[in-house]
Each structure stands twice: as C-alpha cells, then as structure tokens.
C-alpha cells in the first residue's frame, strides 16, 4: 500500500513542478491553461493517493474519485472534499486575467 501512495505522491510532484514554472512564464491564455492542466494532474494524483491510503482502493475515474471523497467526508466529517474540488468548472465563461 505504501508504495502505491508514495508513487502517486511522487507523480503529483512531477506534475506540479512544471505547472508552477509554466504558469510563472505564461504569456498567453493557452500557456496558462496548459499549466493549469498540469496542476490539475497533480491534484488527481494526490487525491488518488489519499483515497488509496484511507479507503484501500484505486479510483479509475472522476466519478469514482467524487464517490470516494463523499464517503470520506461522511466518515471524517466536514472536510469539504466531496463535491467542491470536483465541481465541473468547464462551463465557466469568465474572461482570462492574469495579475
């Protein structure tokens, strides 16, 4: 079990490092989106590690992640893991801005 969790956390860092660099260097909306995709990959890998460590199963889809996070929230209570982080934001129409 520990090997899978460590591997997933390592993968999360491998996604996050270039995401941060690419975001800092981004000059266009497309480059920001590419960095965000990598950052989301880090979230997915870290979430898989959490679910496996606490539930003993490997989620194979976003649906399975949402379901496992809801279960964890019920078991642990009040973490806000179940729905908010997996909300579908692809429908957002907010314009791109970078500070």
PEURVEN-V738171 format. One record per pair of residues at least 24 apart in sequence whose ideal C-beta (glycine too) atoms are under 7 Angstrom apart, sorted by the first residue. I is the first residue (numbers start at 1). GAP is how many residues later the second one is. D is the distance in Angstrom with one decimal. If there is no record, write none. Layout:
i->I gap->GAP d->D
i->I gap->GAP d->D
//
This chain:
i->1 gap->51 d->7.0
i->4 gap->48 d->5.6
i->5 gap->44 d->4.6
i->5 gap->47 d->5.9
i->5 gap->48 d->5.0
i->8 gap->37 d->5.0
i->8 gap->40 d->5.0
i->8 gap->41 d->3.7
i->9 gap->37 d->6.4
i->9 gap->40 d->5.1
i->11 gap->34 d->4.3
i->12 gap->30 d->4.5
i->12 gap->33 d->3.8
i->12 gap->34 d->4.2
i->15 gap->26 d->4.0
i->15 gap->27 d->3.9
i->15 gap->30 d->6.3
i->16 gap->26 d->4.0
i->26 gap->72 d->7.0
i->29 gap->67 d->4.2
i->32 gap->64 d->6.9
i->32 gap->66 d->6.3
i->62 gap->24 d->6.3
//
